[in-house]
Amino acid sequence: MTHVKVTAALTARPGHVEELASLLLGMAPLCRAEAGTLRWDIWQDHARSDYYVLDALYVDYAAVAAHRETAHYKDYLVRIGDLAELTTMVLVPVSVE
């Protein structure tokens, strides 16, 4: 089984910092409660209050797919384009010998 890490960098659009923060904070308990979610954390740049990083770790791709079918993720997709610029990465571990 290969764990999957999803990292998203979000820069709030002007005037939407509080709304973005509210959306992310509201998602945290829902995402953390999903089966297959090992971690789901929100980070904020200490020097830029408009910049957030979501850092999630899932047991496998099936858990990521299940997350993307939830109502809260679909709501996030509808709202995020108005609130922030977004870059998302889906990562798998690299074996280092």
C-alpha positions in Angstrom: 0.0 0.0 0.0 1.4 3.4 -1.0 0.4 6.4 1.0 -0.7 9.5 -1.0 0.0 13.1 0.1 -2.0 15.9 -1.2 -0.7 19.4 -0.8 -2.5 22.6 -1.9 -1.0 26.1 -1.8 -3.7 28.8 -1.6 -3.3 32.5 -1.8 -6.5 34.4 -0.8 -7.9 36.8 -3.3 -8.0 40.4 -2.1 -10.8 40.8 0.5 -11.3 37.1 1.0 -8.8 36.1 3.6 -11.4 35.6 6.4 -13.8 33.7 4.1 -11.0 31.4 2.9 -9.9 30.8 6.5 -13.5 30.0 7.5 -13.9 27.5 4.6 -10.7 25.7 5.5 -11.3 25.6 9.2 -14.8 24.3 8.6 -13.5 21.5 6.4 -10.8 20.3 8.9 -12.9 18.2 11.2 -14.9 16.7 8.3 -11.8 15.7 6.4 -10.0 14.4 9.4 -13.0 12.1 10.2 -13.0 10.5 6.7 -11.9 6.8 6.5 -8.5 6.6 5.0 -7.3 10.0 6.1 -4.2 9.8 8.2 -3.6 13.6 8.5 -5.3 16.8 7.3 -3.6 20.0 8.4 -3.8 23.6 7.6 -0.7 25.8 7.7 -0.5 29.6 7.4 2.5 31.6 6.4 3.6 33.5 9.5 4.6 36.5 7.3 1.6 36.5 4.9 -1.9 36.1 6.4 -3.3 35.5 2.9 -1.2 32.3 2.2 -2.3 28.8 3.4 -1.0 25.3 2.7 -3.3 22.3 3.1 -1.3 19.1 3.9 -3.2 15.8 3.8 -2.0 12.3 4.0 -4.2 9.4 2.8 -3.7 5.6 3.1 -4.1 5.2 -0.7 -5.6 6.6 -3.9 -9.0 5.1 -3.0 -9.1 7.3 0.1 -8.3 10.4 -2.0 -11.0 9.4 -4.5 -13.5 8.9 -1.6 -12.6 12.4 -0.2 -13.3 14.0 -3.6 -16.8 12.5 -3.6 -17.8 14.1 -0.2 -20.2 17.0 0.0 -17.7 19.2 1.8 -15.1 18.7 -0.9 -17.6 19.4 -3.7 -18.6 22.6 -1.8 -14.9 23.6 -1.6 -14.5 23.1 -5.4 -17.5 25.4 -6.1 -16.2 28.1 -3.7 -12.4 28.0 -3.9 -12.0 29.7 -7.3 -13.7 32.9 -6.0 -11.7 32.8 -2.8 -8.1 31.9 -3.7 -5.5 31.1 -6.3 -4.8 27.4 -6.0 -1.9 25.0 -6.8 -2.4 21.4 -5.9 0.0 18.5 -5.9 -0.7 14.8 -5.5 2.4 13.1 -4.3 3.6 9.5 -3.6 6.7 8.6 -1.6 10.0 8.0 -3.3 12.1 5.1 -2.2 15.4 6.2 -1.0 18.0 3.5 -0.5 
